Amino acid sequence: ASDVVAGYRRALEEDPRRLSKISAHAPALDVRVGRGSRIAGKPIAEAHFPRGCLVVTVRHLDGLQFATGSTVPVEGDVLSVLTRPENAEAVRRLIGGEEDQAPGDHGPRPPSGTEAPRPREPG
């Protein structure tokens, strides 16, 4: 399995948006688990994702793993999710928590380590 993960990681490093090109019927989202996320600290199976969603991978600080129902994402992890187009915003809100409420933020996110740090809101 580690060869598969290494190949997946290499493919994402070459083109971070590759996963988003899989299908117009199942856009891929890379969403960081934000502060106040309703899924942080819960197994994916208990997260109440919209019907038709598939969490493919979870990128932790210590590496990338394929997601299972028992995977427990924590704040800062990046989840790669395949979903129906009509569910994309709900998935972003579910995973992103308070940090994913920026107006106009509607595109897939690059994998961890390839994006500039997001400024923290005062307060």
N, C-alpha and C positions, 0 to 999 in steps of 0.2 A: 504494500500500500504506500510506502514512503516514496517509491519511484513514481507512482501516479501523482502524489502531492507535489513532488519536485518538478515533474513535467507541467503540471497545472501552474505552479508558481512561475516557472520560466515563461510560459505562454502569456501570463498576465504581465510579467515584466516587459516583454516585447511589445505588447499592446494592451494596456490596462482596460480598455473598453471592449476587448474581444468578446467577453461574455455577453455584452449588451447587443451583439450582432447575431445572436443565435436565432432569434425569430421575432418578427413583428408581433406575433401572437403571444409571446411570453417574454416581455422585456426583462432584462437582468438588471438588478439594482445592487449597488454596493452601498450599504448604509451603516454608519457608525452608531453603536449603542450609546445613546446620550444620557446625560444627567436626567433623571426622572423617567427613564424608559420603563414602560410597563412590562418588558420582558427581561430586564436585567435581574440576574439571580434566580431565574426560573428555568426549568427544562423547556426546550423548544416545544415539546409536545403539549405543554400547558399554556402556551403563549397566545392562543386564540388568533392565529393568523387567518386572514380571509381564505375562503375555499379556493383551491387551485394554486396555492403558494407552495413553493419548494425551497427550503433553505438548503443551499448547496454546500457552502463552506463557512467557517468561522475563522477569522484571522485574529489570533491572540498576540500579545506581546512576544510570546515565545514561539510563535509559528502558526502555520495554517493547518486546519484539520477539516475533514469532511464532517458535516453536521449529521447528527442523529437526533431522535426524539429526546434522548437523555442529555444532550449537550446543553450546558448552562452558560449562556453568554453573560458577560459582565460589561460594565461601562468601559468604553474605549475599544471594545472588540468591533470588527467590521464584518458584517454578515453579507454574503452574496446570495441573493434571493431571485428566483424565477417566479414571475407572477403574471396574472392577466393585466392588460393595460388599465382596465377600469379599477384595479385594486392597488395600483402603484402608490398613490398618495396615502392611502390607509396604511400600507406597509411602512412607508417612510415615517409616518407619525407614530405607529406602534413601536418601531425600533428606536427612532431618534429621540423620543422624549422631548424635553424642553429645548434641547440643542438643535432639533430639526425643524423648528418653527420659523426659520428665516423666510421672509417674503421673497418670492421669486426663485426659490431653490427647488428646481423641479427635475434636475438631471441626475443620472447615475453618478455615484461618487467613485473616485479612484481608490485603489487599494491603499491600505495604511502605509505610511512612509513615502507616498508620492504626492501628498497634498500639503499645502501650507497650513500651519496651525490656524485654527479658527479662533478669532478673538473672543474672549469671555465677556459676557454681558455684565455691566456693573450691578452690584447689589447682591 
